[in-house]
Amino acid sequence: MKKKMVSFVLSIAMVSAMLAGCGSTTSSGTAAADTTAAGSAAASTAADAAAETTTTVASATDFTGEDPQLSKDLKILSIWAEDNDNGVLINDICKAYQEVNPNFTYEYEVVSADDLKQKIATLVASDDLPDMFAYESGAPIVDLIEADKIVDIGAELNKIGDSSYVTDSATSLLKTLSGTDSIYDLPLGMNVEGFWYNKALFEQAGITETPATWDDFEADLKKLSDAGIQPLACGAGDKWGATRLINAYTVRTLGPDAMSNAADGTAKYTDEGYVAAAQKIQDWNNEGYFGEGVTTVDMNTAGSMLMSGKAAIFYNGSWFTSNLNDTTANLAGEDGIGFFNIPVADESISAADSYSMNCGNILCLSKSKYDDATTWFLKYFVEHMGDEAMSKQGSIKGYTYTADTSAVSGYTKLVLDEIDKAKSAFTWYEATMNSEVSTVTQDNVQTLINGDMTAEEYMQSIQDASDNSAQ
């Protein structure tokens, strides 16, 4: 780990020599009231001052009581404008907290997503990370963890008794992405993935319930095919639509840590179980389950095939609800499409309440800037973000919520219910791969599906890329 930390610090030092910070900054908040009038100061005794100090310290560290209103100017680095997406939520949380703590102010700086990693590297090199900053989940934050630059948020939430406000599935996912036993980032989005299906086509094929096991799933694919219905729409033209299917079978047969085990060398991509998963999608194509020209069909087209009744099943994430809620695109209607989680092969290996999930960008807290005042803001943030996101955007960010969901669309409610079912999470196929391995994985998947590369050759190409990148 020491070698990786030295390498990380050297690399960011070189970046800092070339870069100056870029972005736009907004200061917001109210100045703390002047409480030191000369007459009052003269009248105060040393004993009174000591007693007041003792009381303040006790309040600051007793997180079961009222907010002690500690003075804090919180610097935030974001990739979301104040009037867009997560930027709205973060700013609204800050403004609401100012009503609780009038001594709290904040500065909100925005940089482009493309410049974020370089900006953070510069700030790390100068030991000037802001109090709170956006970053990428998974491998990118591992370097910051190993360099001891960011707060162990899981430990802090346990300390203040607020760990339950981050959902079990979000906690599981963040731990899996970083390979740690605690969470070092705050989620700002939770997407669940699985199979969307056309209800009318299921009924036409005589399928009365969604498959719970992998054997059931395979049987349903055959029933659909026998009924003259294309079983699967796969956006293999975008490549990741195909690798998601490989991942589904890999995790359900080898367990949620399968891909991280291969990435860290505990297992090999060429091991039998990994090859079997690659073979699965080639077999499906040989059976005609994907229809004609699967490698030329992108994800948008595949989704349209599902909604128009040209294919029965389509793997995608909860973001697909934006298409489903579009009445001009979704010819199946407001209740014509359903959802089911990836069927289980062996409950003892991968449980039914474990879902493929992702969380996009996240927030980290600088360890060098962290203090009691930030802890109190963290407490307010996790306790209110869930309701803030649900009430204002109808979205789930990885926090519990009590807001009313009765007004959301049927498809959005469907997704909310599925996320609520999730007790643990696993990642997508490329999540634990470095860029070189990920590129090979996606570049060769179309060749695999078409049968121009065997499953063994495909997985060997991934293992070779992994071995080469480690040298």
C-alpha positions as CSV (number, residue, x, y, z in Angstrom):
1,M,0.0,0.0,0.0
2,K,2.9,2.4,0.8
3,K,4.2,1.9,-2.8
4,K,0.8,2.9,-4.2
5,M,0.5,5.9,-1.9
6,V,3.9,7.2,-3.0
7,S,3.0,6.7,-6.7
8,F,-0.3,8.5,-6.2
9,V,1.3,11.5,-4.4
10,L,4.1,11.8,-7.1
11,S,1.6,11.7,-9.9
12,I,-0.7,14.4,-8.4
13,A,2.4,16.5,-7.6
14,M,3.3,16.6,-11.3
15,V,-0.3,17.5,-12.2
16,S,-0.3,20.4,-9.7
17,A,2.8,21.9,-11.3
18,M,0.9,22.4,-14.5
19,L,-2.6,23.2,-13.3
20,A,-4.4,26.0,-11.6
21,G,-7.9,25.6,-10.3
22,C,-10.8,26.3,-12.7
23,G,-14.5,26.8,-12.2
24,S,-17.1,29.1,-10.8
25,T,-17.6,29.9,-7.2
26,T,-20.7,31.0,-5.3
27,S,-20.7,32.2,-1.8
28,S,-23.9,31.8,0.1
29,G,-25.0,32.3,3.7
30,T,-25.3,34.8,6.5
31,A,-22.6,36.2,8.6
32,A,-22.5,35.2,12.2
33,A,-24.1,37.7,14.6
34,D,-21.8,39.9,16.5
35,T,-21.9,38.6,20.1
36,T,-18.9,40.5,21.5
37,A,-20.2,43.9,22.4
38,A,-17.6,45.8,24.4
39,G,-19.8,46.4,27.4
40,S,-20.7,42.7,27.7
41,A,-17.1,41.7,27.3
42,A,-16.1,43.9,30.1
43,A,-18.8,42.5,32.4
44,S,-17.9,38.9,31.7
45,T,-15.8,37.1,34.3
46,A,-13.1,34.5,33.7
47,A,-15.2,31.9,35.5
48,D,-18.2,32.6,33.3
49,A,-16.0,32.3,30.2
50,A,-14.6,29.0,31.3
51,A,-18.1,27.6,32.1
52,E,-19.4,28.8,28.7
53,T,-16.5,27.1,27.0
54,T,-17.1,23.8,28.8
55,T,-20.8,23.9,27.8
56,T,-20.0,24.5,24.1
57,V,-17.5,21.6,23.9
58,A,-20.0,19.2,25.5
59,S,-22.8,20.3,23.1
60,A,-20.5,19.9,20.1
61,T,-19.7,16.3,20.8
62,D,-23.1,15.2,22.1
63,F,-24.8,14.4,18.8
64,T,-28.1,13.3,20.5
65,G,-28.9,16.9,21.5
66,E,-29.6,20.1,19.6
67,D,-27.3,21.5,17.0
68,P,-24.7,23.7,18.9
69,Q,-24.6,26.1,16.0
70,L,-20.8,26.0,15.5
71,S,-19.2,28.5,13.2
72,K,-18.3,27.0,9.8
73,D,-17.6,28.1,6.3
74,L,-18.0,24.9,4.2
75,K,-16.2,24.9,0.8
76,I,-17.9,22.6,-1.7
77,L,-16.5,21.5,-5.1
78,S,-19.2,20.2,-7.4
79,I,-19.9,19.2,-11.0
80,W,-23.5,20.2,-10.9
81,A,-24.7,23.7,-11.4
82,E,-26.8,25.2,-8.6
83,D,-30.0,24.9,-10.6
84,N,-29.4,21.4,-12.0
85,D,-29.9,17.9,-10.6
86,N,-27.8,17.2,-7.5
87,G,-26.7,20.9,-7.4
88,V,-30.2,21.9,-6.5
89,L,-30.4,19.3,-3.7
90,I,-27.0,20.2,-2.2
91,N,-27.7,23.9,-2.2
92,D,-31.2,23.4,-0.8
93,I,-29.8,21.3,2.0
94,C,-27.2,24.0,2.8
95,K,-29.8,26.7,2.8
96,A,-32.1,24.7,5.1
97,Y,-29.2,24.0,7.5
98,Q,-28.5,27.7,7.8
99,E,-32.0,28.0,9.4
100,V,-30.8,25.5,12.0
101,N,-27.3,27.0,12.4
102,P,-27.1,30.7,11.5
103,N,-23.3,30.5,12.0
104,F,-23.0,28.2,9.0
105,T,-22.0,29.6,5.6
106,Y,-20.9,27.8,2.4
107,E,-19.0,28.4,-0.9
108,Y,-20.1,26.4,-3.9
109,E,-17.7,26.0,-6.8
110,V,-18.5,24.2,-10.0
111,V,-16.1,22.5,-12.4
112,S,-16.8,20.4,-15.5
113,A,-17.0,16.7,-15.0
114,D,-14.2,16.3,-17.5
115,D,-11.9,18.4,-15.3
116,L,-12.9,16.9,-12.0
117,K,-10.2,14.3,-11.5
118,Q,-7.4,16.7,-12.6
119,K,-8.7,19.4,-10.3
120,I,-8.8,17.0,-7.3
121,A,-5.3,15.8,-8.1
122,T,-4.1,19.5,-7.9
123,L,-5.8,20.1,-4.6
124,V,-4.5,16.9,-3.1
125,A,-0.9,17.9,-4.1
126,S,-1.3,21.3,-2.4
127,D,-3.1,19.7,0.6
128,D,-6.0,22.0,-0.1
129,L,-9.0,19.7,-0.7
130,P,-12.3,21.5,0.0
131,D,-14.4,20.4,2.9
132,M,-16.8,18.5,0.6
133,F,-16.2,17.5,-3.0
134,A,-17.7,15.5,-5.8
135,Y,-15.8,12.5,-7.2
136,E,-16.2,9.2,-8.9
137,S,-17.1,6.1,-6.9
138,G,-15.1,2.9,-6.9
139,A,-11.5,2.7,-8.0
140,P,-10.9,6.5,-8.2
141,I,-11.4,7.1,-4.5
142,V,-9.2,4.2,-3.5
143,D,-6.1,6.3,-4.0
144,L,-7.6,9.0,-1.8
145,I,-8.4,6.4,0.9
146,E,-4.9,4.9,0.8
147,A,-3.3,8.4,0.9
148,D,-5.4,9.1,4.0
149,K,-7.0,12.2,2.4
150,I,-10.7,11.5,3.0
151,V,-12.9,10.9,6.0
152,D,-14.2,7.4,6.9
153,I,-17.8,8.4,6.6
154,G,-19.1,5.1,7.8
155,A,-17.2,5.5,11.1
156,E,-18.5,9.0,11.5
157,L,-22.1,8.0,10.9
158,N,-21.7,5.2,13.5
159,K,-20.3,7.8,15.9
160,I,-23.3,10.1,15.6
161,G,-25.8,7.3,15.4
162,D,-26.9,8.0,11.8
163,S,-25.7,5.0,9.8
164,S,-29.2,3.9,9.2
165,Y,-30.0,6.9,7.1
166,V,-27.8,5.5,4.3
167,T,-29.7,2.5,2.9
168,D,-28.3,-1.0,3.2
169,S,-28.1,-1.3,-0.6
170,A,-26.2,1.9,-1.0
171,T,-23.8,1.0,1.8
172,S,-23.2,-2.4,0.3
173,L,-22.6,-1.0,-3.1
174,L,-20.1,1.7,-2.0
175,K,-18.2,-0.8,0.1
176,T,-18.0,-3.2,-2.9
177,L,-16.9,-0.4,-5.3
178,S,-14.0,0.7,-3.1
179,G,-13.2,-2.7,-1.7
180,T,-13.3,-1.5,1.9
181,D,-15.1,-2.5,5.1
182,S,-16.5,1.0,5.5
183,I,-17.9,3.8,3.3
184,Y,-15.7,6.8,2.4
185,D,-18.3,8.5,0.2
186,L,-21.8,9.8,0.3
187,P,-24.1,8.5,-2.5
188,L,-25.9,10.9,-4.8
189,G,-28.0,8.5,-6.8
190,M,-29.1,4.9,-6.8
191,N,-29.9,3.0,-9.9
192,V,-31.1,-0.5,-9.8
193,E,-30.6,-2.8,-12.9
194,G,-32.5,-5.9,-14.1
195,F,-34.8,-7.2,-16.7
196,W,-37.7,-5.2,-18.1
197,Y,-40.4,-7.3,-19.8
198,N,-43.4,-6.8,-22.1
199,K,-46.4,-8.1,-20.2
200,A,-48.5,-8.8,-23.3
201,L,-45.8,-10.9,-24.9
202,F,-45.4,-12.9,-21.7
203,E,-49.2,-13.6,-21.7
204,Q,-49.0,-14.5,-25.3
205,A,-46.4,-17.1,-24.6
206,G,-48.3,-18.5,-21.7
207,I,-46.0,-17.2,-19.0
208,T,-48.0,-16.2,-15.9
209,E,-45.3,-15.1,-13.5
210,T,-41.8,-13.7,-13.7
211,P,-38.9,-16.1,-13.3
212,A,-37.4,-16.4,-9.8
213,T,-34.6,-18.9,-10.7
214,W,-32.2,-19.1,-13.5
215,D,-33.7,-22.4,-14.7
216,D,-37.1,-20.7,-14.8
217,F,-35.6,-17.9,-16.8
218,E,-34.1,-20.2,-19.4
219,A,-37.5,-22.1,-19.6
220,D,-39.3,-18.7,-20.3
221,L,-36.8,-17.8,-23.0
222,K,-37.6,-21.1,-24.8
223,K,-41.3,-20.6,-24.3
224,L,-41.1,-17.1,-25.9
225,S,-39.0,-18.4,-28.8
226,D,-41.3,-21.4,-29.4
227,A,-44.2,-18.9,-29.5
228,G,-42.5,-17.0,-32.3
229,I,-41.6,-14.1,-30.0
230,Q,-38.0,-12.7,-29.9
231,P,-37.1,-13.4,-26.2
232,L,-34.4,-10.8,-25.7
233,A,-33.5,-7.3,-27.0
234,C,-29.8,-6.6,-26.4
235,G,-28.1,-3.3,-27.2
236,A,-24.9,-5.0,-28.1
237,G,-24.2,-2.2,-30.5
238,D,-23.3,-0.2,-27.4
239,K,-21.3,-3.1,-26.1
240,W,-22.1,-2.5,-22.4
241,G,-25.6,-3.9,-23.0
242,A,-24.0,-7.3,-23.7
243,T,-21.4,-7.3,-20.9
244,R,-24.2,-6.6,-18.4
245,L,-25.7,-9.9,-19.4
246,I,-22.4,-11.7,-18.9
247,N,-22.2,-10.1,-15.5
248,A,-25.7,-11.2,-14.6
249,Y,-24.8,-14.9,-15.0
250,T,-21.3,-14.5,-13.5
251,V,-22.6,-13.0,-10.3
252,R,-25.5,-15.4,-9.8
253,T,-23.3,-18.4,-10.3
254,L,-20.0,-17.2,-8.7
255,G,-21.2,-14.6,-6.1
256,P,-21.2,-10.8,-5.7
257,D,-17.4,-10.6,-5.4
258,A,-16.7,-12.5,-8.6
259,M,-15.5,-9.6,-10.6
260,S,-13.5,-8.0,-7.8
261,N,-11.8,-11.3,-7.2
262,A,-10.7,-11.6,-10.8
263,A,-9.5,-7.9,-10.7
264,D,-7.3,-8.4,-7.7
265,G,-5.9,-11.8,-8.8
266,T,-7.8,-13.9,-6.2
267,A,-9.4,-15.6,-9.2
268,K,-8.6,-15.5,-13.0
269,Y,-10.9,-14.3,-15.7
270,T,-10.2,-17.6,-17.4
271,D,-11.5,-19.7,-14.6
272,E,-14.4,-22.1,-15.6
273,G,-17.2,-20.1,-14.1
274,Y,-16.2,-16.8,-15.9
275,V,-15.9,-18.7,-19.2
276,A,-19.4,-20.3,-18.7
277,A,-20.9,-16.8,-18.4
278,A,-19.4,-15.7,-21.6
279,Q,-20.5,-18.9,-23.3
280,K,-24.1,-18.2,-22.1
281,I,-24.7,-15.1,-24.3
282,Q,-23.0,-16.8,-27.3
283,D,-25.4,-19.7,-26.8
284,W,-28.4,-17.3,-26.6
285,N,-27.4,-15.8,-29.9
286,N,-27.0,-19.2,-31.5
287,E,-30.5,-20.0,-30.3
288,G,-31.8,-16.9,-32.0
289,Y,-32.9,-15.3,-28.8
290,F,-31.4,-11.9,-29.7
291,G,-33.0,-11.8,-33.2
292,E,-31.1,-10.6,-36.3
293,G,-28.1,-8.3,-36.2
294,V,-27.7,-8.1,-32.4
295,T,-24.3,-6.3,-32.6
296,T,-25.8,-3.5,-34.7
297,V,-28.7,-2.8,-32.3
298,D,-27.9,0.0,-29.8
299,M,-29.5,0.4,-26.3
300,N,-32.1,3.0,-27.4
301,T,-33.3,0.7,-30.3
302,A,-33.4,-2.3,-28.0
303,G,-35.6,-0.4,-25.5
304,S,-37.9,0.7,-28.4
305,M,-38.2,-3.0,-29.4
306,L,-39.4,-3.9,-25.9
307,M,-41.9,-1.0,-25.7
308,S,-43.3,-1.7,-29.2
309,G,-43.7,-5.4,-28.7
310,K,-40.9,-6.6,-31.0
311,A,-39.0,-8.3,-28.1
312,A,-40.1,-9.6,-24.7
313,I,-37.2,-8.9,-22.4
314,F,-34.6,-6.1,-22.2
315,Y,-31.8,-5.6,-19.6
316,N,-31.4,-2.0,-18.4
317,G,-31.3,0.2,-15.4
318,S,-33.9,2.3,-13.6
319,W,-33.0,5.3,-15.7
320,F,-35.1,3.5,-18.4
321,T,-38.2,4.9,-16.7
322,S,-37.7,8.2,-18.5
323,N,-38.4,6.2,-21.7
324,L,-41.3,4.3,-20.2
325,N,-42.9,7.5,-18.9
326,D,-42.8,9.0,-22.4
327,T,-46.3,8.1,-23.8
328,T,-45.2,8.8,-27.4
329,A,-42.3,6.2,-27.1
330,N,-43.9,3.6,-24.9
331,L,-46.5,1.9,-27.0
332,A,-47.1,-0.7,-24.3
333,G,-48.8,1.9,-22.2
334,E,-48.6,3.0,-18.6
335,D,-48.8,-0.6,-17.2
336,G,-47.6,-2.6,-20.2
337,I,-44.0,-3.1,-19.0
338,G,-42.9,-4.9,-15.9
339,F,-39.6,-5.5,-14.1
340,F,-37.9,-8.5,-12.4
341,N,-34.5,-8.8,-10.7
342,I,-31.8,-11.1,-12.2
343,P,-33.0,-14.6,-11.4
344,V,-31.1,-16.6,-8.8
345,A,-29.0,-19.6,-9.7
346,D,-28.2,-20.6,-6.1
347,E,-29.5,-18.6,-3.1
348,S,-26.5,-19.4,-1.0
349,I,-24.2,-17.9,-3.6
350,S,-26.1,-14.8,-4.6
351,A,-29.3,-13.9,-2.8
352,A,-32.6,-12.8,-4.4
353,D,-32.6,-9.5,-2.6
354,S,-29.2,-8.6,-4.0
355,Y,-29.4,-6.3,-7.0
356,S,-27.0,-4.9,-9.6
357,M,-26.8,-1.3,-8.8
358,N,-24.7,1.8,-9.5
359,C,-24.5,5.2,-7.9
360,G,-22.7,7.5,-10.3
361,N,-20.8,10.4,-8.8
362,I,-20.5,10.7,-5.1
363,L,-19.4,13.2,-2.4
364,C,-16.3,12.9,-0.2
365,L,-15.1,14.9,2.9
366,S,-11.6,16.2,3.3
367,K,-9.9,14.6,6.3
368,S,-7.7,17.6,6.9
369,K,-10.7,20.0,7.0
370,Y,-13.0,17.8,9.0
371,D,-14.1,19.1,12.4
372,D,-17.1,19.0,14.8
373,A,-18.9,21.7,12.8
374,T,-18.6,19.5,9.6
375,T,-19.9,16.5,11.6
376,W,-23.0,18.4,12.5
377,F,-23.6,19.4,8.9
378,L,-23.0,15.7,7.9
379,K,-25.6,14.7,10.4
380,Y,-28.1,17.1,8.9
381,F,-27.2,16.1,5.3
382,V,-27.8,12.4,5.7
383,E,-31.0,12.9,7.8
384,H,-32.6,15.1,5.2
385,M,-31.2,14.2,1.7
386,G,-33.6,11.3,1.3
387,D,-36.8,13.4,1.7
388,E,-35.3,16.3,-0.2
389,A,-34.6,14.2,-3.2
390,M,-37.9,12.4,-3.1
391,S,-40.1,15.4,-2.5
392,K,-38.4,17.7,-5.1
393,Q,-37.3,15.3,-7.8
394,G,-39.0,12.0,-7.1
395,S,-35.6,10.3,-7.0
396,I,-33.7,8.0,-4.7
397,K,-30.2,9.0,-3.8
398,G,-29.2,6.2,-1.4
399,Y,-30.9,7.5,1.7
400,T,-34.0,6.6,3.6
401,Y,-37.0,8.8,3.1
402,T,-40.5,9.3,4.5
403,A,-41.8,11.6,1.8
404,D,-45.1,10.7,0.1
405,T,-44.6,8.8,-3.2
406,S,-48.2,8.6,-4.2
407,A,-47.9,11.3,-6.9
408,V,-45.1,9.6,-8.9
409,S,-45.7,7.6,-12.0
410,G,-46.4,3.9,-12.0
411,Y,-43.1,3.1,-13.5
412,T,-41.2,5.3,-11.1
413,K,-43.1,3.7,-8.2
414,L,-42.1,0.3,-9.6
415,V,-38.5,1.3,-9.4
416,L,-38.8,2.7,-5.9
417,D,-40.4,-0.6,-4.7
418,E,-37.5,-2.6,-6.3
419,I,-34.9,-0.4,-4.6
420,D,-36.6,-0.9,-1.3
421,K,-36.4,-4.6,-1.7
422,A,-32.6,-4.5,-2.2
423,K,-30.6,-5.6,0.9
424,S,-27.3,-5.8,-0.8
425,A,-25.8,-4.8,-4.1
426,F,-23.2,-5.9,-6.7
427,T,-21.5,-4.0,-9.5
428,W,-21.5,-4.1,-13.2
429,Y,-19.0,-6.1,-15.2
430,E,-16.3,-3.4,-15.8
431,A,-16.7,-1.7,-12.4
432,T,-13.5,-3.1,-10.9
433,M,-11.5,-3.2,-14.1
434,N,-8.9,-0.6,-15.0
435,S,-9.3,1.3,-18.3
436,E,-7.1,-1.1,-20.3
437,V,-9.0,-4.2,-19.2
438,S,-12.4,-2.5,-19.6
439,T,-11.6,-1.5,-23.2
440,V,-10.6,-5.0,-24.2
441,T,-13.7,-6.4,-22.5
442,Q,-16.0,-4.2,-24.5
443,D,-14.1,-4.2,-27.8
444,N,-14.2,-8.0,-28.0
445,V,-17.8,-8.7,-26.8
446,Q,-19.4,-8.3,-30.2
447,T,-16.9,-10.8,-31.7
448,L,-17.8,-13.2,-28.9
449,I,-21.6,-12.9,-29.5
450,N,-21.2,-13.4,-33.2
451,G,-19.1,-16.6,-32.6
452,D,-15.9,-15.3,-34.2
453,M,-14.2,-15.7,-30.8
454,T,-14.8,-18.6,-28.4
455,A,-15.7,-17.9,-24.8
456,E,-12.3,-19.2,-23.8
457,E,-10.6,-16.8,-26.2
458,Y,-12.7,-13.9,-25.0
459,M,-11.9,-14.4,-21.4
460,Q,-8.2,-15.1,-22.2
461,S,-8.1,-11.7,-23.9
462,I,-9.4,-10.1,-20.7
463,Q,-6.9,-12.0,-18.6
464,D,-4.0,-11.0,-20.9
465,A,-5.0,-7.3,-20.7
466,S,-5.2,-7.6,-16.9
467,D,-1.7,-9.3,-16.7
468,N,-0.2,-6.7,-19.1
469,S,-1.6,-3.7,-17.2
470,A,-0.1,-5.1,-14.0
471,Q,3.4,-5.1,-15.3
